[in-house]
Amino acid sequence: MVFRSPFPDVEIPDVSLHQLLFGDIADRADRVALIDGMSGASLTYGQLAGAIDRMAAALAARGIGKGDVVGILSPNTPYYAVVFHGILRAGATATTINALYTPDEVAHQLHDAGAKMLFTVSVLLPNAAPGAAKAGVTDVVVLDGAEGYPSLGELLANDHPVPEVSINPAEDIAVLPYSSGTTALPKGVMLTHRNLVANLVQCGPILSDVGPHTRILAVLPFFHIYGMQVLMNNGLYIGGVVVTLPKFELPEFLRVIAEHKTDRVYIAPPVAVALAKHPIVDKYDLSAMKMLFSGAAPLDEDLADAVKKRIGCKIAQGYGMTEMSPVSHAIPDGREDISIGTVGVIIPNLECRLVDPATGEDVGVGERGELWCKGPNIMKGYLNNAEATAATIDDDGWLHTGDVAVIDADGVVSIVDRVKELIKYKGYQVPPAELEAVLLTHAEIADAAVIGVRDADGEEVPKAFVVRQADSSLDADAVMAFVAAHVAPHKKVRVVEFIEAIPKSAAGKILRKDLRAREQA
């Protein structure tokens, strides 16, 4: 049974992302597009478009064009948008890198993506430089300047011609973010210009209250598809103001809402905990905030109600995946009758099915099934990984999300379980296989497996089951410290249990269900 949006399909223009966002900005050239929440510095739409052209010209002069990949390793600033859209304007592909990545993780993504160039900032240079070197990337630009590296200002101060590039929106890859998908190690998600354009247009009927008057607080990172599309690109698409913050620190977060009167704030669930419980919240005037929208991980309904009562704003949540550019479901603006505990309705132009994982048969209203989706926002595939692509998107074009959902008679969807193994820690993806690979490099670990467990705050955290080598006296603290030295902070193992053997199937696959059963015993 195929489920569709309660909204009619929308027309998706056959244009590049740059054409959609900047094709005609004459009426808003003098309006502010981006504000640096830390300094107050701003860019108008005209200045932004001009800087993007200069960036594209500089890249073309350095030999960057169609088929090339350029990395961005930076926190949120207004100039992230300049670099990001300059890369696309030049016809190249942007691969956005987690700002918390270690040198090895940076190197892996740059190498896997085939990047020729990297943009970063001075504070991240200790990880960016060795990562780029290991990946063989010698062209590194430090946006705010560093000795021995070109700066953003130097690149923009050029008089090269803006390249004339022909984009095939349906085929040309605009961005290459990395996602673990349903399992395994991070993979490059090939999102075309059409994928990104489609999802912005598809979300239009859902986000009906936004427009040029909207002021968006962008603290969710632009390297993540949520921040990239829902905050940065959608903010520019609607002609609003995007106020950037480089990281989440509660006092600064609250100050920016109060001072810049951001009326639409996008978060991941851990921020909601602070808004509901921290006493400092009462010291700031948050009356400008009209909508708090949560995504990236499930938002507890009781927690959402607590925030709503304390602040007095509307709260909604949505669902999506990097592989879906990313939004597939959301609670529409004005639909306060829909429970905050749901992910709302299907967006236009998207078809969904619920399929019993055991039988492969479709299920109907009120029944649990794995959520499958098909539409113009579905990725082209995983970079250089036909096997993983085929395991995620079937021959009929259905993307298997790995999440179990229920749809009610009104078309409202709830995510109720997960088929996939991926751990979601504070909205960040943590693939167990990646942590297991790190653990197995320790000389005193014979075998290991990782699952997600709930901590005292209800947050899903990585737990490692470890089999010691004979005669080893390895303890939990040593295991956690070892992993922490090799991965980004959000991937750290936070609980360790030593066991005699890792349960595995006859084929050697880790039986995570058996490990989860130990937790519930």
C-alpha positions in Angstrom: 0.0 0.0 0.0 1.4 3.4 -1.0 0.9 6.4 1.2 1.1 9.9 0.0 1.1 13.5 1.3 -2.1 15.2 2.2 -0.6 18.1 0.2 -0.8 18.1 -3.6 2.4 17.6 -5.6 4.5 20.7 -6.3 6.3 21.6 -9.5 10.0 21.1 -9.2 12.0 23.5 -11.4 14.7 22.0 -13.6 17.5 24.2 -12.3 20.7 24.1 -10.4 20.7 24.9 -6.7 22.5 28.2 -7.4 19.8 29.2 -10.0 17.1 28.4 -7.5 18.6 30.5 -4.7 20.3 33.3 -6.6 18.8 33.3 -10.1 16.8 36.5 -9.4 17.6 38.4 -6.2 17.2 41.9 -7.5 14.3 42.5 -5.1 16.3 41.4 -2.1 19.8 42.4 -3.0 19.9 45.0 -0.2 18.3 42.8 2.5 20.4 41.0 5.1 20.9 37.3 4.3 23.4 36.1 6.9 24.5 37.5 10.3 27.4 36.2 12.4 25.8 35.7 15.8 29.1 36.1 17.6 30.3 39.4 16.0 27.1 40.8 14.5 28.8 41.1 11.1 26.4 40.6 8.2 26.1 39.9 4.5 23.3 41.2 2.3 21.9 39.0 -0.5 23.7 41.1 -3.0 27.0 40.8 -1.2 26.5 37.1 -0.8 25.8 36.6 -4.5 28.8 38.7 -5.4 31.2 36.8 -3.1 29.9 33.5 -4.4 30.7 34.6 -8.0 34.2 35.7 -6.8 34.7 32.4 -5.1 33.7 30.4 -8.2 36.1 32.5 -10.3 38.9 31.8 -7.9 38.2 28.1 -7.9 38.1 28.0 -11.7 41.4 29.8 -11.8 42.9 27.0 -9.5 41.6 24.4 -11.9 38.5 23.4 -10.0 35.4 22.6 -12.1 32.9 19.9 -13.0 33.7 16.5 -11.6 36.0 17.9 -8.9 35.3 17.6 -5.2 36.2 20.3 -2.6 36.1 19.7 1.2 34.8 22.2 3.8 35.9 21.7 7.4 34.5 24.7 9.3 32.0 25.7 12.0 29.0 27.8 11.0 29.8 31.3 9.8 28.2 33.5 7.1 31.3 32.7 4.9 30.5 29.0 5.0 27.6 29.8 2.6 30.1 31.7 0.4 32.4 28.8 0.1 29.7 26.2 -0.2 27.8 27.9 -2.9 31.0 29.1 -4.6 32.0 25.5 -5.0 28.6 24.6 -6.6 28.7 27.8 -8.7 32.0 26.5 -10.2 30.3 23.3 -11.1 32.2 21.3 -8.5 30.9 19.2 -5.6 31.2 20.1 -1.9 32.0 17.4 0.6 31.1 18.8 4.1 33.2 17.4 6.9 32.3 17.1 10.6 34.1 19.9 12.5 34.8 17.5 15.3 36.7 14.9 13.2 40.2 13.7 14.0 43.0 13.9 11.5 42.4 10.3 10.5 38.7 10.9 10.0 39.4 14.0 7.9 41.8 12.1 5.8 39.4 9.2 5.3 36.7 11.5 4.0 39.0 13.6 1.8 40.5 10.5 0.3 37.3 8.6 -0.2 35.6 11.6 -1.8 38.6 12.2 -4.1 38.9 15.8 -2.9 41.4 18.2 -4.6 41.1 21.1 -2.1 40.1 21.9 1.4 38.7 25.0 3.1 39.1 25.2 6.9 39.6 27.7 9.7 42.6 28.3 11.9 41.2 26.7 15.0 40.6 23.5 13.1 44.0 23.5 11.4 45.6 21.1 13.9 43.3 18.4 12.6 42.8 19.7 9.0 46.5 20.0 8.1 47.6 16.5 8.9 44.3 15.1 7.6 44.8 16.8 4.3 48.4 15.8 4.1 47.5 12.1 4.7 44.9 12.3 2.0 47.3 14.0 -0.4 45.4 17.3 -0.5 48.0 20.1 -0.8 45.7 23.0 -1.7 44.3 24.1 1.8 42.7 27.5 2.3 42.3 28.9 5.9 39.3 31.2 5.8 40.5 33.5 8.6 44.1 33.2 7.7 47.1 31.3 9.0 50.8 31.6 8.1 51.7 29.6 5.1 48.1 29.3 3.8 46.0 31.4 1.5 43.0 33.1 3.2 39.4 33.6 2.0 40.1 37.3 1.5 42.9 36.5 -0.8 40.8 34.2 -2.9 37.9 36.7 -3.1 40.2 39.6 -4.2 40.5 38.3 -7.8 39.4 39.6 -11.1 39.1 36.2 -12.9 36.0 35.6 -15.0 33.1 33.8 -13.4 33.1 30.3 -15.1 30.3 29.4 -17.4 29.2 26.0 -16.3 26.4 23.8 -17.7 24.7 21.9 -14.9 22.5 18.8 -15.5 20.4 19.1 -12.3 19.3 15.4 -12.4 22.8 14.0 -12.8 25.4 16.4 -11.5 26.4 15.9 -7.8 26.1 19.1 -5.8 27.1 17.8 -2.4 28.7 14.8 -0.9 28.0 14.6 2.8 28.9 11.4 4.6 26.4 9.2 6.3 26.4 5.7 7.8 23.1 5.0 6.2 21.5 2.1 8.0 24.7 0.3 8.9 28.5 0.2 8.6 31.1 2.9 8.0 30.4 6.4 6.7 29.7 6.6 3.0 29.6 9.5 0.6 26.0 10.3 -0.2 25.6 11.6 -3.8 23.0 14.3 -3.7 22.3 16.0 -7.1 21.2 19.6 -7.6 17.7 18.2 -8.3 17.7 16.3 -5.0 18.4 19.5 -3.1 16.2 21.8 -5.2 13.3 19.2 -4.9 13.5 19.0 -1.1 13.5 22.8 -0.7 10.4 23.1 -2.9 8.7 20.0 -1.3 9.0 21.6 2.1 7.3 24.8 1.0 3.7 23.7 1.8 4.9 22.2 5.2 6.8 25.4 6.2 4.0 27.7 5.3 4.7 30.3 8.0 8.2 31.2 6.8 9.2 34.0 4.4 11.3 37.1 4.1 10.2 38.1 7.6 11.7 34.9 9.1 14.9 35.0 11.2 16.5 31.6 11.6 19.0 30.7 14.3 21.6 28.4 12.7 23.5 26.6 15.5 23.0 23.1 14.0 26.1 22.6 11.9 26.1 23.3 8.2 28.3 20.2 7.6 25.2 18.1 8.6 22.5 17.8 6.0 19.9 19.1 8.5 21.8 22.4 9.0 22.9 22.6 5.4 19.4 22.3 3.9 16.8 23.1 6.5 18.7 26.1 8.0 21.2 27.5 5.5 19.7 26.7 2.1 16.0 27.0 3.0 16.7 30.2 4.9 18.2 31.7 1.7 15.5 30.1 -0.5 12.7 31.9 1.4 14.6 35.2 1.5 14.9 35.2 5.3 17.8 36.0 7.6 20.1 33.2 8.8 21.9 34.0 12.1 24.9 31.7 12.6 26.6 30.3 15.7 29.7 28.2 15.5 28.7 25.8 18.3 26.1 25.3 21.0 26.8 27.1 24.3 23.6 27.8 26.1 24.3 31.4 27.2 25.3 32.4 23.7 22.4 30.5 22.2 19.9 32.3 24.4 21.6 35.7 23.9 21.4 35.4 20.1 17.7 34.5 20.3 17.1 37.5 22.5 19.3 40.1 20.7 18.6 39.0 17.1 15.0 38.1 17.7 15.2 34.8 15.8 11.7 33.6 15.5 12.4 30.1 14.1 14.9 28.0 16.0 16.0 24.5 14.8 17.5 22.1 17.3 18.3 18.5 18.1 16.6 17.0 21.2 19.6 17.6 23.7 19.0 21.3 23.3 15.4 20.8 24.4 16.6 19.3 27.7 18.5 22.5 28.5 15.6 24.7 27.5 13.3 22.7 29.8 15.5 22.4 32.8 18.3 25.0 33.0 17.7 28.0 35.3 19.6 30.4 33.1 16.8 30.2 30.5 14.7 32.5 32.6 17.2 35.3 32.4 16.6 35.9 28.7 13.7 37.3 26.7 12.8 34.5 24.3 9.5 36.0 23.3 10.6 36.4 19.7 10.9 32.7 19.3 7.6 31.5 17.7 8.6 28.0 16.5 11.1 25.5 17.9 11.6 22.7 15.4 13.4 19.5 16.4 15.0 16.9 14.2 18.0 14.5 13.8 16.7 12.2 16.6 13.4 11.5 18.3 12.0 14.2 20.6 10.3 13.0 23.7 6.7 14.3 23.9 6.8 15.1 27.6 10.1 17.0 27.1 8.6 18.9 24.3 5.5 19.8 26.4 7.8 21.0 29.2 9.7 23.4 26.8 6.4 24.6 25.2 5.0 25.5 28.6 8.1 27.2 29.8 8.8 29.3 26.7 5.4 29.6 25.2 6.4 28.8 21.6 5.1 26.3 19.1 7.0 23.0 18.8 7.2 20.6 15.9 9.4 17.9 14.7 10.2 16.1 11.5 12.0 13.1 10.1 14.5 12.5 7.4 17.9 11.1 6.3 20.9 12.5 4.6 19.9 10.1 1.8 16.6 12.0 1.4 18.1 15.5 1.2 17.0 15.2 4.1 13.3 15.8 4.9 10.6 13.2 4.2 8.1 14.0 7.0 7.3 17.0 9.2 4.5 18.5 11.3 3.2 21.3 9.1 3.1 24.9 10.4 -0.3 25.6 11.9 -1.1 22.0 12.7 -0.9 22.1 16.5 -3.6 19.4 16.5 -0.9 16.9 15.5 0.9 15.3 18.5 4.5 16.6 19.0 5.5 12.9 19.6 4.9 12.2 15.9 7.0 13.2 12.9 4.0 14.7 11.1 2.9 14.0 7.5 4.6 13.0 4.3 5.9 15.8 2.2 4.6 16.4 -1.3 5.9 14.4 -4.3 7.0 11.6 -2.0 5.6 8.1 -1.8 5.9 5.9 1.3 5.3 2.3 2.1 5.4 0.4 5.4 6.8 -3.1 5.0 6.9 -5.9 7.5 10.7 -6.7 7.9 10.0 -10.3 8.5 7.6 -11.1 5.6 8.4 -8.3 3.1 4.7 -7.7 2.8 3.1 -4.2 3.0 1.2 -3.3 6.1 -1.6 -0.8 6.4 -2.9 1.9 8.7 -2.1 1.4 12.4 0.4 -1.5 11.7 4.1 -1.4 12.2 6.4 -1.7 9.3 9.8 -0.5 8.0 9.4 2.9 6.3 10.3 2.9 2.6 10.3 6.1 0.5 10.5 7.1 -3.1 10.7 10.6 -4.6 12.8 13.3 -6.3 14.7 14.0 -3.1 16.2 10.4 -2.9 20.0 10.3 -3.3 21.6 9.1 -6.5 23.5 6.5 -4.5 26.6 6.0 -2.4 29.9 7.1 -3.9 31.8 4.2 -5.4 29.7 1.7 -3.4 27.2 -0.1 -5.6 26.7 -2.8 -3.0 25.7 -0.4 -0.2 23.5 1.5 -2.7 21.7 -1.7 -3.7 21.2 -2.6 -0.1 19.5 0.8 0.6 17.6 1.5 -2.6 15.9 -1.4 -4.3 15.4 -2.0 -8.0 12.1 -0.2 -8.0 13.6 2.9 -6.5 12.4 2.5 -2.9 14.8 3.7 -0.2 14.7 1.4 2.8 15.1 3.7 5.8 15.8 1.1 8.5 13.2 2.8 10.8 10.0 1.2 11.8 6.9 3.5 11.6 3.2 3.6 12.0 0.8 5.7 10.1 -2.7 6.6 11.4 -5.9 7.2 9.5 -5.1 10.9 9.2 -1.8 10.3 7.5 0.3 11.2 10.6 3.4 9.1 11.0 5.2 8.0 14.1 8.7 6.4 14.3 8.4 3.6 16.8 11.6 1.4 16.4 14.7 0.9 14.4 15.7 -2.0 12.2 19.1 -0.6 11.5 22.1 -0.7 13.9 23.1 2.9 13.8 23.4 4.7 17.1 22.1 8.2 17.3 24.0 10.2 20.0 22.6 13.7 20.4 21.5 13.7 16.8 24.9 12.5 15.5 25.3 9.2 13.7 27.6 6.7 15.4 28.1 3.5 13.4 28.9 0.5 15.6 31.1 -1.0 13.0 33.5 2.0 13.0 33.9 1.8 16.8 34.4 -2.0 16.6 37.1 -1.5 14.0 38.9 0.9 16.4 38.6 -1.4 19.4 40.0 -4.3 17.5 43.3 -2.4 16.9 44.0 -2.5 20.6 46.6 -5.2 21.3 44.8 -6.4 24.5 41.3 -6.7 22.9 40.5 -10.1 21.3 37.0 -9.2 20.1 34.5 -6.4 20.5 30.9 -5.4 19.7 29.1 -2.1 20.1 25.4 -1.3 20.6 23.4 1.7 21.7 22.1 1.8 25.3 20.2 4.5 27.2 22.0 6.5 29.9 20.5 8.1 33.0 19.2 11.0 30.9 17.6 8.8 28.3 20.3 9.6 25.7 21.4 6.7 23.5 25.2 6.2 24.0 27.7 3.7 22.6 28.4 0.7 24.8 31.3 -1.6 24.0 31.3 -5.3 24.9 34.9 -6.3 25.0 36.7 -9.7 25.1 40.1 -9.3 26.6 43.2 -11.1 25.4 44.5 -13.8 27.7 46.3 -12.4 30.7 45.2 -8.9 30.0 44.2 -6.6 32.9 42.6 -4.0 30.6 40.0 -1.9 32.4 37.0 0.1 31.2 38.6 3.5 31.6 41.5 2.3 29.4 39.2 1.1 26.7 37.2 4.4 26.7 40.4 6.4 26.6 41.8 4.4 23.7 38.7 4.9 21.6 38.5 8.6 22.5 42.0 9.1 21.1 40.9 7.8 17.7 37.4 9.3 17.1 35.4 12.5 17.3 34.0 13.3 20.7 30.4 12.3 19.8 31.6 8.8 18.8 33.3 8.0 22.2 32.4 4.7 23.9 30.7 5.7 27.2 30.0 2.3 28.7 32.2 -0.9 28.7 31.3 -4.4 29.7 33.8 -7.3 29.6 32.4 -10.6 28.4 33.8 -14.1 27.5 32.7 -14.1 23.9 30.8 -11.9 21.4 27.6 -13.7 20.3 27.7 -14.3 16.5 25.7 -16.1 13.8 27.0 -19.0 11.9 28.0 -16.5 9.2 30.0 -14.5 11.7 27.6 -11.6 12.0 27.4 -10.0 15.5 24.1 -10.9 17.1 23.3 -7.4 18.5 19.9 -8.6 19.6 21.5 -11.0 22.0 23.6 -8.1 23.4 20.5 -6.0 23.8 18.8 -8.9 25.6 21.6 -8.8 28.2 20.8 -5.2 28.8 17.1 -6.0 29.5 17.8 -9.1 31.6 
